[in-house]
């Protein structure tokens, strides 16, 4: 390899935007332009040397980093310690919904997404802008209109028709609401007006709990499951238990199709990461027509895109985002804000780590662009980061919601997860103050 002399005093800044498949382009203190590119499963680095007059005097064509840097692989995360934020973002709030008495002897308790960070905070909206919010204290679905006014409840606690014992997830399809009752291992369905329709009893021996449920058609459902690569079961069962997504028909006897194996989407060699994703934060999913976007709970700068092809869901693209630190997890960390997880089967084990980067939601906007919201640790703060990708899956915008910046010593951000309605209006739970609220509004500047 050529030996290159570097200047220690020269500085420069990026002058060109990122292009397709390019992670980052910058100039270091030696007028050395670097280009990092993802090609297939390899990371490549291009380097061009210039003098102070910008004359090129040496270059190194693409060199595969896995050879140059010990321990690197195609899973290396794209990060930039000095990112260029080119979006000036604000959250324009329309209204909030707070915990309150909504009827005599009936008090609204908002979901606490800090306990389990995915299904517990689910929100849905319909074509009229009505909001469907699970209240697990009363074991019912609260319905509000588009202005945040309380309308009525759907379902109640119990084991009978139209009742639940443990609401895990919910989804809307046409004018029907489906609720996954984890306690009874069944799906309870209603009209959005509140009228009870039916109960679908599942095969308990084959059923996979739906952390996030998406009804695709009248007869087909997609479940996001808390996948793990550490489950000690037989091979066939292990394949099912270690995949994130499962397609069921309404018989729910067994998955018709499973995809998104955990080993292909996260660093499965990290015990804490595996337990955190399977136990606390599985990830965020957005579905539209025959396309699915998925971000694991620990955001490592990658968004996975799937498409329905020949009747099966297949990975269509890996979208490269922006990471503010060089890792999403500090494994074994004892710093303030660390999380400890204890498991008791098949043997007692404990894991600890600090989550530096987590996904809060991924969405497709009405103009065709994809938006990803994450909480990322930087400069002893947890910053709320917004990435915008064009229709070619290129990162075109990066910004912060500065009004939602939190202490880096906290276990996580005080907000999330997010939901988006058909008018690109966003909804999220905010537990950062003394009293939790549901915030509703627009993200301006995207």
C-alpha angles and dihedrals in degrees: 000000000000117000111231127196112223128204114233098205109043119101135183140166135229115280103179132057122243116271132207114308091004115125101186143348123191144143121240129206092281098059085254112150114211129196122191116195136178116222118174104311096332130092115219130196126205120192129190121185122211135178123230090276088057092249112151109236103164139011141184117206120221112315120190107243094211087070097041099045121046115234096016122129142164087284093067108131123239108236139157122196091202106039124181109237104205097172124078103207135187133173110234103203120214098183144317134235114215135187108276147134105282098176136003108298091357118108125184115232114188120224114266104227091182092075098054109003104208123039096021093068100044119146130183134189131195133216091275092054094253114153124226111201125176116230106194095182090065092026094230140110113251116212123205130178125243091275095052097259115146114247112170147309128262118210130347142223118292146073099268133091112308092013136113138198098190122013108208104164143346141196142184126230119177103314096335130099118207120197123191108219105201093185093061096026093234144108118244117199132200140169110257086248088067101257113141113240113172148322120235110206113207132209100262094202092057101029121118115203111245109229084179121014127200121184105212100181138346088280106029136069134184118211126197105212131196094251123199134182092204100069108121100220139121119291099259093046091043091057090053095045094046097054121090099212133050131179117213133181118217093271088068092200095136137334114284090205135006126193143159100069111210093233091061096050107038139026095270091183089074108087094196093049091050093050094043093052094043094042109031117007119020096174146254127293133186124189129195124167107312096342131090129190119198134184119183116233091258105059112216097173097277132109117192120216123199130188132196105246124174091343096309133092111242133176108263102177146352107223115209114222135175128279121191096202133039094249139028096216134037099212115217092004120167093188123124109282095034120144124223121204123190123192125188104193137103080359135344112271136159130208131187136188145138118250108222099174130027135166119245097182147325122216144171111231123219091255091059098257122126120232125197125191120197141166111232131182117234135146091003091303136104103230125195105230127195121199123190122200126192125229090273089060092251120143105244104160139034126181147147134237093221094185087067100055116132140191112281091223091066117101089240144334119305091234141063179093102098131216129191129207129210091273093056091254115147131222127192141158117247117201096163094102130058092266119041120234139184108235122207125189151097129289104229123203100040 
